[in-house]
């Protein structure tokens, strides 16, 4: 089964990553990682933590440095992405030459490639070459077109399939909702009006209206005057895009 077909048949983030990493291995890179940095449409939640997946064959040195965060390049790239200043490719060797204190180990060579930024997030692919006679910059120059193409194909698959990225959104944006608020939100997504929701949860209409207001604030933030910064329609539209209903 080819790369595109495996992506088409994947049903979650991990399966898609496995298809992509296996394809990258065919290109001659056995060590790699992928970091997905979600973007939230709501300023209140602009710090959704990245999701990092590491290929099993990622070198032990890289694993150690990632775990201990002693190699700061990834954190540096994430910071630049958050600020909108990131470039397309980072070569680790160049970074270490400029800032040798950032890693106690410089016997391995690699680069990090950024995907195009979208409304849902940015991806970082990091690859390592262990051949001293075949440095990463040389590999990249010889294979950049196919590497870019495969990376964008994988990343576009992730950001266009809500079942891939909804868990990231749910973990941060909706984590603060109470069980009653989740029930009310689910009723809204079912198309129920406030009086109907009041009958479902055995509360007054005023109580339901207050719950809806609280949900809007928890998800989208609050204006200086204390009002929710997002409308109910915007809340429901976003929930529909992210298929939040299945997670409630």
matplotlib code that plots the C-alpha trace (Angstrom):
import matplotlib.pyplot as plt

x = [0.0, 1.5, 1.9, -1.2, -3.4, -2.2, -3.0, -6.4, -7.2, -5.8, -8.2, -6.1, -3.0, -0.7, -1.7, -1.1, 2.3, 3.3, 2.4, 4.5, 7.5, 7.6, 7.6, 10.4, 12.4, 12.1, 13.8, 16.8, 16.0, 15.6, 15.4, 12.7, 10.1, 6.9, 5.6, 2.1, 1.5, -2.2, -3.7, -6.8, -9.3, -9.8, -7.1, -7.8, -6.3, -3.3, -1.0, -2.3, 0.7, 2.4, 2.0, 5.3, 5.6, 9.0, 9.9, 11.0, 14.3, 15.1, 18.6, 19.2, 21.1, 18.2, 15.7, 17.8, 18.1, 14.4, 13.5, 15.8, 15.2, 18.9, 18.8, 16.8, 16.3, 12.7, 11.7, 13.2, 11.3, 8.0, 8.6, 9.3, 6.1, 4.1, 5.5, 5.1, 8.8, 9.7, 11.6, 11.1, 14.2, 16.5, 19.8, 21.0, 24.7, 24.3, 22.3, 25.0, 27.8, 26.0, 25.0, 27.2, 26.0, 22.6, 23.6, 26.4, 26.4, 27.2, 28.2, 24.9, 23.5, 19.9, 17.4, 13.8, 11.4, 8.2, 5.0, 2.8, 0.9, -2.8, -5.8, -5.5, -1.7, 1.8, 3.9, 7.6, 9.4, 12.9, 15.2, 18.6, 21.4, 24.1, 26.4, 29.3, 30.2, 26.6, 25.7, 22.1, 22.5, 23.7, 20.8, 18.3, 19.5, 19.3, 15.9, 14.2, 11.4, 10.2, 10.7, 8.7, 5.9, 5.6, 5.7, 3.0, 0.8, 1.0, 0.4, -2.5, -4.1, -3.8, -5.3, -8.1, -9.4, -11.0, -10.7, -7.0, -6.8, -10.0, -8.3, -5.8, -8.5, -10.7, -7.8, -7.3, -10.4, -13.1, -11.3, -12.9, -16.5, -18.5, -20.6, -23.8, -22.2, -21.1, -24.6, -26.0, -23.5, -24.4, -28.1, -27.2, -25.4, -28.5, -30.4, -32.4, -33.6, -33.1, -36.7, -36.1, -32.7, -34.3, -36.7, -33.9, -31.7, -34.7, -33.7, -35.1, -34.6, -32.7, -30.3, -29.7, -29.0, -26.4, -24.8, -24.7, -23.0, -20.5, -19.7, -19.0, -16.7, -14.8, -14.3, -13.8, -12.8, -14.4, -14.5, -13.5, -17.2, -17.7, -19.6, -18.5, -16.1, -17.7, -21.3, -23.3, -23.3, -19.5, -19.2, -21.5, -19.7, -16.3, -17.7, -19.1, -15.7, -13.9, -16.5, -16.7, -20.0, -18.4, -16.1, -18.7]
y = [0.0, 3.4, 6.5, 8.3, 5.3, 4.7, 8.3, 8.0, 4.9, 6.3, 7.1, 9.0, 11.1, 8.2, 6.1, 9.0, 9.7, 6.0, 6.2, 9.3, 8.1, 4.8, 6.8, 9.0, 5.9, 4.8, 8.1, 7.1, 8.9, 6.4, 9.1, 11.7, 13.4, 15.4, 18.2, 19.6, 23.1, 23.7, 27.1, 28.3, 30.7, 32.1, 34.4, 33.0, 29.6, 30.6, 28.3, 24.8, 22.5, 21.0, 17.3, 15.5, 12.1, 10.4, 7.6, 4.5, 4.5, 8.1, 8.1, 7.5, 10.8, 12.7, 11.0, 12.0, 15.6, 15.8, 14.3, 16.5, 19.6, 20.2, 20.8, 24.0, 24.3, 22.8, 25.2, 28.0, 27.1, 26.8, 30.2, 31.8, 30.1, 31.6, 35.1, 34.6, 34.9, 31.3, 30.4, 27.4, 25.3, 25.2, 23.3, 22.2, 22.4, 26.1, 26.7, 25.0, 26.9, 30.2, 28.9, 26.0, 26.2, 25.0, 21.4, 19.4, 17.1, 18.1, 14.8, 14.4, 16.4, 17.2, 19.8, 20.9, 21.7, 23.8, 23.3, 26.2, 27.8, 27.2, 28.2, 25.0, 24.8, 24.4, 21.3, 20.8, 17.8, 17.1, 14.6, 13.3, 12.0, 9.9, 9.6, 11.9, 11.8, 12.8, 15.9, 17.0, 20.1, 17.9, 15.5, 18.3, 20.0, 16.7, 15.7, 18.9, 18.7, 15.2, 15.9, 19.1, 17.4, 14.4, 16.7, 19.0, 16.1, 14.5, 17.9, 18.8, 15.5, 16.1, 19.6, 18.8, 15.8, 17.0, 13.6, 14.1, 17.5, 17.6, 15.9, 18.7, 21.3, 19.4, 18.9, 22.7, 24.7, 22.6, 21.1, 23.7, 22.9, 21.2, 18.1, 20.2, 22.8, 19.9, 18.6, 22.0, 22.5, 19.1, 20.1, 23.3, 21.3, 19.1, 22.2, 22.5, 26.0, 27.3, 26.4, 22.8, 22.6, 23.8, 20.8, 18.4, 19.5, 20.3, 24.0, 27.4, 29.2, 31.9, 29.3, 27.8, 31.2, 31.8, 28.4, 29.3, 32.6, 30.9, 28.4, 31.2, 32.9, 29.7, 28.8, 32.2, 34.6, 37.7, 41.3, 44.2, 44.8, 41.3, 40.0, 36.9, 37.7, 35.1, 34.7, 31.6, 31.1, 31.3, 28.8, 26.3, 26.9, 26.1, 23.0, 21.8, 22.2, 20.4, 17.7, 18.5, 16.7, 13.3, 14.3, 15.7]
z = [0.0, -1.0, 1.2, -0.1, 0.3, 3.9, 4.7, 3.2, 5.3, 8.6, 11.3, 13.8, 14.3, 15.2, 12.2, 9.8, 11.4, 11.0, 7.3, 6.9, 8.9, 7.0, 3.7, 5.0, 5.9, 2.2, 1.3, 3.5, 6.8, 9.6, 12.4, 12.5, 14.6, 13.9, 16.1, 15.6, 17.0, 17.2, 16.5, 18.4, 16.9, 20.3, 21.9, 25.3, 24.2, 22.3, 24.2, 23.3, 23.9, 20.9, 20.2, 19.5, 17.8, 17.5, 15.2, 17.1, 15.3, 16.3, 17.6, 21.3, 21.5, 20.0, 22.3, 25.3, 24.2, 23.5, 26.8, 28.8, 26.6, 26.6, 22.8, 22.6, 18.9, 18.9, 21.7, 19.7, 16.6, 18.5, 20.0, 16.6, 15.2, 18.0, 17.2, 13.4, 12.7, 11.7, 8.6, 6.4, 7.3, 10.3, 10.0, 13.4, 12.6, 11.8, 15.0, 17.1, 15.5, 16.5, 20.0, 21.0, 24.6, 23.5, 23.3, 24.9, 21.9, 18.4, 16.8, 15.0, 12.2, 11.3, 10.2, 11.0, 8.3, 8.8, 7.0, 5.8, 8.6, 8.6, 10.6, 12.5, 13.1, 11.9, 11.7, 12.3, 10.9, 12.3, 10.5, 11.4, 9.3, 10.9, 7.9, 8.5, 4.8, 3.9, 5.9, 6.3, 4.2, 1.3, 1.7, 2.0, -1.2, -3.1, -1.8, -0.7, -3.4, -2.5, 1.2, 1.1, -0.9, 1.4, 4.5, 3.2, 2.1, 5.6, 7.4, 5.1, 5.8, 9.6, 9.5, 7.1, 9.2, 12.3, 14.0, 13.9, 15.6, 17.7, 20.7, 20.9, 20.9, 23.4, 25.8, 26.2, 25.2, 26.7, 29.7, 32.0, 31.2, 34.0, 33.2, 33.1, 30.8, 28.5, 28.5, 27.6, 24.8, 23.4, 23.5, 21.6, 19.0, 18.7, 17.7, 20.9, 22.1, 25.6, 26.8, 25.5, 27.2, 30.4, 30.3, 29.6, 32.6, 34.8, 35.3, 34.5, 31.2, 33.1, 34.5, 31.0, 29.6, 32.3, 31.5, 27.8, 28.7, 30.9, 28.2, 25.7, 28.2, 29.0, 25.4, 23.8, 26.6, 28.1, 27.0, 29.4, 30.0, 31.2, 28.1, 26.2, 23.4, 21.0, 19.9, 20.3, 16.6, 16.4, 19.3, 17.5, 14.2, 15.7, 17.5, 14.2, 12.5, 15.2, 15.6, 19.3, 19.7, 19.6, 22.5, 24.8]

ax = plt.figure().add_subplot(projection="3d")
ax.plot(x, y, z, "-o")
ax.set_aspect("equal")
plt.show()
